[in-house]
């Protein structure tokens, strides 16, 4: 499922209520530095010509302001302005500047709404992105595995593209302001077993979470069609079983 506009919704989100989506990336195509086996946007395409179609910060500001005026005039409830859409939002070259004017426009038009971002945490090594994410109410940062082998198997990236160690270190540096999101799955892709719920995998993930000490953890299961068909959706009871292991650490944990 791809989003065909800069602004979409508000849509009902499992985690964020009435969410007004903000897509900084191309319409009709996905642009991401991950190629996750469960991504609702599907597999990555050839991206060599896509970057030219990234929305400009000027177009994003104009579209967002027009939409915020509209929802205010129509009294449409918005709980969150959410950076999401067709890939990884923080790879937009003007992400930090965009965050600043989104905060400004939110304060003018719908000051009670939160600002959220759904990110894979791979650009936390960039100082401007790191600082910008600290300005956001809900910096929801992905960590799907505690061991590099599973990290690369799920994200379908490589050490030459993304450093698992850097992602881990920068999440720990981000610290308590973070909301860690983790999709728990079992299955197979390209003859590789995928399971971040085994004792070994979950314990390794939990050790990193301890060091991050996030203000919240979100554990969730597959909810939409995935590009890899051989994946298992965990039950609510299973999610709660793993959530209790996090709650023992004194970290608020929600399941979806």
Residue, then its C-alpha position, 0 to 999 in steps of 0.5 A: x500500500x502506497x500513499x499518493x499524496x503529501x498529506x493523507x488522512x486523518x486515519x485511525x491508527x492503532x497507536x496514535x489515534x486520529x493520525x494525519x499522515x505526512x509523506x515526505x517521500x515520492x508518491x506512487x513509489x517507495x524510498x527506503x534504506x531498509x527493505x523489510x520483509x513485512x513492509x506494507x509498502x512492498x519491496x523496494x524498487x530501483x531508486x536511481x530516478x526516484x530521489x528527484x521526485x522527493x517533495x520539496x520543503x516548500x511544497x510540504x509546508x504549503x500542503x500541510x498548512x492548507x490541510x491544517x486550516x481545513x481540519x480546523x475549519x471543519x473541526x476534524x479531530x487530529x491526535x497526531x501529525x505523523x511522519x510516515x508514508x512511502x519509506x523512511x522519512x528521515x532520509x529527506x535532506x531537509x528533514x530537520x527544517x521540516x520538523x521545525x515548521x511542522x512544530x510551528x504550524x501545529x502550534x498555530x492550528x491544532x496545538x493539542x495534537x502531538x507530532x510523531x515520527x515512525x523511523x527505522x533509526x538508521x539516520x541517528x548518526x546525523x546530528x541534525x536528525x538526532x536533534x530534530x527527533x528530540x523536538x518531536x513528541x513521539x519519536x517512535x524508533x524501530x529496533x526489530x532485533x538484538x543480534x546483527x544476523x537477525x537485524x539484516x535478515x529482517x531489514x534485508x540490508x547489509x553491513x555495507x549499507x547500514x551499520x547495526x552497531x551504529x544504530x544500536x549505539x545511537x539508540x542508546x545515546x538517544x535514551x529515555x526520550x525514545x519510544x522503541x517499536x518492535x514488530x515480532x515475527x516468525x517465518x522465512x524469507x529466501x530460505x532464511x529462518x526469521x524469528x526474533x521471539x526465540x530466547x536467544x534473539x529476544x534476550x539480546x534485544x532486551x539487553x539493548x532495550x535496557x541500555x536505551x531505557x526508553x520511555x515506552x516500548x511498542x510491541x506489535x504484530x503484522x496487521x496488513x499484507x506483507x511482501x513476504x508471504x511466509x510470515x506468521x502473525x503473533x497473537x495478542x496473548x503472545x505479544x503480552x507474554x513478551x511485553x511482560x518481560x519488558x515491563x519487569x524492567x519498569x518500562x511501559x510497554x504496549x501491544x498492538 
